[in-house]
């Protein structure tokens, strides 16, 4: 039996759409599971909620539509962080906004473009596998961080981004909530700040499957040999503050603080908004955008 990288649940009430999506994904290293409607999908998910790494969901189905199923998914603890890719027959702004607010951060338009379909689903799967890896590191982390009140790290590469995120998260009252957001801010500082990979360029690299190779190539370039990201944390009685600085030229961060329907079909570009919504109580970019301050309240009832 072939070893699979991830398990993807595909939900659509039209069999031909299920066939098309599975055909496009047949060469990917996924286990593909089909559901013919929302209620069947919910039954499948409830039977084994930890099995699935991404859900591809039709927005318009009889009886239980995509938004209703999505609401059930987000109410289930074991499924809350599973990425949902919403399919829509046409790019209607109002429908996209409703899906984004409900937690569908990835979108596909029918009829399907094979390369875009694969890149969007690959982006969702990679985000989920990255999060699971961070959580595993978190469980194995050193509890000494609970005793610390101040610290500073210099970070040079992707591996160090993930290592520092999984450890600094121990400072927070809900480490599993914080770890993904910290990692997102660090990786953003590395790739967009120090390595100068722009938004359009990252889209192209992700669609071709070359993003990580390009990051590693730039990290090995002589002009980046001494570059680093600085993470500084302070723990007070009631808050944890995490400050991240890169050595880049900054960027216009304002469009990325919220979900933008115009970027809903891109394979990336939602990380800062997800971090702001899910990981932190406050997120503030400073000056030209190469410094960000994340705040988490230590009182869970605040």
N, C-alpha and C positions, 0 to 999 in steps of 0.2 A: 504494500500500500504506500502511495506517495505521501511523504511528510509535507504537511501544509503549514504555511506561515501564519495564516489567520483564517477565521471562519466568518463568512459574510452571509447574512440573511437578506434575501431579495423578496420584496412584497409588492405584488401587482395583481390586479384582478383580471388582466388580459394575458393569456398564456403566451401570445406572440411576443409581448414585451419581456416576459421572463426568459423566453428563448433567446431573444436578441442580446440581453444583458449577459446571460450565461455564455453565449457564443463569444462575445467580446472579451470575457474574462477567463476563457478556457485555458489560455496559456499562462495566466497568472498563478502564483502559488497559493491559491485559496481553496478552502472547502466551501462550496456554494450550497446553500439551503434555500428552498423555495417556499413561499406562502402565497396562496391564491386570494387572500383578503385579509383585512385587519384583524378579524377575530381569530382566524387560524394563526396569524403571526403572533398575536398576544398569547395564545395557548402554547405555541412553540417556545416563546421567550420565557414564560412563567415556568415551564417544565425544566429548563436548564439555563438560567439567566447569566451564568458566568461563561458560557460557551462562546458567545458571539463578540466579535471585535468591531464590526461595522454593520449597520442596517441600511439598506437601500429601499426607500419607501415611496410609493406612489402617493401623491397628494390627494387625488380624487378617486375614491372607491365607494361602492354602495355600502350601506349599513354602518360600518365604522370607517370613516375616511382617515387620511394620513395624519391630519392635525389631532384627531381624537386618539389615534394609536400613539402618536408622539407624546401626548399628555400622559397616557398610561405608562409609557416607557420612563419618562422623567420623574414620575412619582415612585418608581421602584428603585430602591437603594442600589441594588446590584447592577442596574442598567443605566443609572443617571449619567455616567461618563462615557457610555458607548456612543461613538459618533453616528449621527443619522444623516444620510444623504437623501435629500428630498427630490423626487422627480416631479416635474410640472410640464404640462403640454405646451405652455407658452410662458414667456418671461413676464408675468404680470406683477408689477411692483407691489401691489397690495397683498397678494398671495405670498410673495417672497418675504415681505416684512412680517406677516403673521407667522410664517414658519421659523424665521430667525428668532422672533420673540419666544416661540415655543421651544427653541433649542435645536433646530435643524441648521447647523452652521455651514453645510455644504449643499450645493444645488446642481441638478442636471436638467437640461431642457430636452424634450422630445421634439423631433426625432434625434436619435443619439448620434453624436460624432464619436467614433470608436476611441480615438486617441484622447479626447477630452474626458470621456467616460472613465477610461482606465486611469488617467492622471488624477482625477478628482477622488475616485475610490482608493487609489494608492495613497493619496495624501491623507485621507481619513484613516485608513488602516495604519499607516506609519505613525500618525498622531496617537492612535490608541496603543500600539505596541510600545511606543516611546513612554507613554504614561505608565503602562504596566511595568516597564523596566525601572522607571523612577520609583514606583511604589514598592517594588521588590527591594531596591537599594535602601529605601526608607525603613523597611522592616528590619533590615540587617544593620542599620545605622548605629553609631556610637552614642549612647545616652548621655555622654558627658556634656553634650551641647545644652542640655537642660540646665546646667549649672553656670553657663556663660552669660555675660551681660554686654560684652562688646567684642568685636573682632573685625579683621580685614583680610580679604583674600585677593591675590593676583591670579588671574585665570587666563590661560593661553589657548585652549583648544576645546573642542566639543566634549571630549571625555571629562575634562575638568569642570565644564559647565554642569554636566549631569551629576558629577560627584559632589560638587559644592551645593547644588540645589537640594540633593537628597539629605545632606547633613544639616544645612542651615534651616531646613523645614522643621527640624526638631525643636527649634526655638518657639514655634507657633503652637497655639492651643489645639489646632487641627492640622497636623503635619500633612496628611493626605490631601487636604484642601489646598495647602500652600505650595506644595512641591512643584506642581505643573506650572503654576504662574511664575515662580522664581526661575525655573528652567527656561521658560519662554522668553523672559526678559534678558537672560544671559545670552541665549542663542541669538536673539535679535541684535544685541549689542555686538556680538562677535561677527555675524555675517553681514549685517547692514552697516554697522559702525566701523569696526576695524578693517574688515575685508572688502567693504564698499560694494557689496552685491545689491544692486537696486531691485525694486519690486518687479519690474518687467523681466529683468534678467533672471530672477529667481523663478518666475513663472515658467520661462523657457527651460531652465535647468530641471525643474521638477517634472515637466511634461516629457522630457527626454530621459529622465532617470539619472541625471548627471549632477544633481545638486551636491551630494556629499563628496563626490570626487573633486568637484571644483572647490569646495571649501578646503579640503585637504591640500589641494594644489596651492591655493593662495596662502594657507598657513605655512607651507614650506618655502614660499618665496622669500628672498633675502630682505625685501623691504618690510616684511611683516615679522622678521625674526625676533624683534624686541617688543612687539606690540602685546598689550595685555588689557584685560578688563579688570576693574576694581570693584569688588563687592564689600560693602561695609555694613555691619549690623549693630543696632543698639536695642537693648531690651530695657524697658522701664517697667514701672509697676503695672501699668494698664495697657501698654502698646508694645509692639515689635515694629521697628522701622528698618527697612532694607534699602540701601542706596547703591545703585549700580551706575558706574561711569565707564564709557568707552573712549577711545582715542580718535574717533572719527569726526566728520564735519557736522554731524547732527542731521536731522531730517524733519520734515513737516509731520509731526506726530498727531495733529488734531483729527485727521480723517480716520485714524485707526483706533480711537478710543471707543467707538461704537460700531455696531454691525452696519455695513453698507450694502444695500441690495445690488449695487453695481459691481461689487466684488464677490457676490454670492456664488458665482460659477467658477471662480478661480480656485486653484488647488491649495492656496495659502492666503494669508492676509487677515485672518480672524484671530490670531493668537493673542494680540494685546487686548482686544475687546473681551475675549474669553477670560484672560487673566484678571482683568479689571472687574468683571462680573462675578467670577467664580472663586478667585483665590485671595483677593485683597478687599479690605474695607475702603481703601482710598489708593489711588494711583495718580501720581503727578509728575509729568515731564517738566524739566527745568531748562530755561534758557533755549539754546538752539536745538535741544533734543538729544544730546549725547549723555544726559544724566537723568535718571528716573528714581523717584522715591516712592516705595510701596509701604503702606501702613496696614497692620493687622491689629485689631483690638484683642487683648488677651481675655477679656470677659466674653464668654460665648453668648451671654444674654444682653450684651450692650446694644 
